[in-house]
């Protein structure tokens, strides 16, 4: 997904579900990459910023904007200037 991806006026139910599930993801900043940790099951995924893209290592990210990417984008918008 793009760093500047906006989730305003989302109508797709699958995306809405991912947005809701992203609230349970804790993002750890390891400087070279982020680690997205699921609060329910402890699963961890490496999330990287490559240019203007946010890329997660989870299987869901291959076909969707996954909840881990959404969580990192959310935290970036709260704590960093997105260019």
C-alpha positions as CSV (number, residue, x, y, z in Angstrom):
1,X,0.0,0.0,0.0
2,X,1.1,3.6,-0.5
3,X,2.3,5.6,2.5
4,X,-0.3,8.3,1.7
5,X,-3.2,5.8,1.3
6,X,-6.4,7.3,2.7
7,X,-9.2,5.2,4.2
8,X,-11.9,7.9,4.1
9,X,-15.4,6.9,3.0
10,X,-14.6,3.2,2.7
11,X,-17.5,1.1,1.6
12,X,-15.8,-2.3,1.0
13,X,-16.7,-4.6,3.9
14,X,-13.5,-6.5,3.7
15,X,-11.4,-3.3,4.0
16,X,-13.6,-2.1,6.8
17,X,-13.0,-5.4,8.7
18,X,-9.2,-5.0,8.2
19,X,-9.4,-1.4,9.5
20,X,-11.2,-2.6,12.6
21,X,-8.7,-5.5,13.2
22,X,-5.7,-3.1,12.7
23,X,-6.7,-1.5,16.0
24,X,-5.4,-4.6,17.8
25,X,-1.9,-4.4,16.2
26,X,1.0,-2.9,18.1
27,X,3.7,-1.4,16.0
28,X,7.3,-1.5,17.1
29,X,9.8,0.8,15.4
30,X,13.1,-0.9,14.8
31,X,14.4,2.0,12.7
32,X,15.2,-0.1,9.6
33,X,11.8,-1.6,9.7
34,X,8.6,-1.9,11.7
35,X,7.4,-5.0,13.5
36,X,3.6,-5.4,13.7
37,X,2.5,-7.5,16.6
38,X,-1.0,-9.0,16.9
39,X,-2.2,-8.4,20.4
40,X,-4.5,-11.5,20.3
41,X,-2.3,-14.2,19.1
42,X,1.3,-12.8,19.2
43,X,2.0,-13.2,15.5
44,X,4.7,-10.8,14.3
45,X,5.3,-9.5,10.8
46,X,8.1,-7.3,9.4
47,X,6.7,-4.2,7.7
48,X,9.1,-2.1,5.6
49,X,8.9,1.3,4.0
50,X,10.3,1.2,0.5
51,X,10.0,4.6,-1.2
52,X,6.3,5.5,-1.1
53,X,5.2,2.0,-0.3
54,X,4.5,0.1,2.9
55,X,5.2,-3.6,2.4
56,X,4.3,-6.4,4.9
57,X,5.7,-9.9,5.0
58,X,2.3,-11.5,5.9
59,X,0.4,-13.7,3.4
60,X,-2.6,-11.3,3.3
61,X,-0.5,-8.5,2.0
62,X,0.1,-10.2,-1.3
63,X,-3.5,-9.5,-2.4
64,X,-4.9,-6.8,0.0
65,X,-3.9,-3.9,2.2
66,X,-3.3,-6.0,5.3
67,X,-4.1,-4.9,8.8
68,X,-0.3,-4.7,9.6
69,X,0.3,-2.2,6.8
70,X,-2.8,-0.2,7.9
71,X,-1.5,-0.1,11.5
72,X,1.9,1.1,10.4
73,X,0.3,3.8,8.2
74,X,-1.9,4.9,11.1
75,X,1.1,5.2,13.4
76,X,3.1,7.1,10.8
77,X,0.3,9.6,10.4
78,X,0.2,10.1,14.1
79,X,3.9,10.4,14.8
80,X,5.7,11.2,11.6
81,X,5.4,13.7,8.7
82,X,4.2,11.7,5.7
83,X,5.7,13.2,2.5
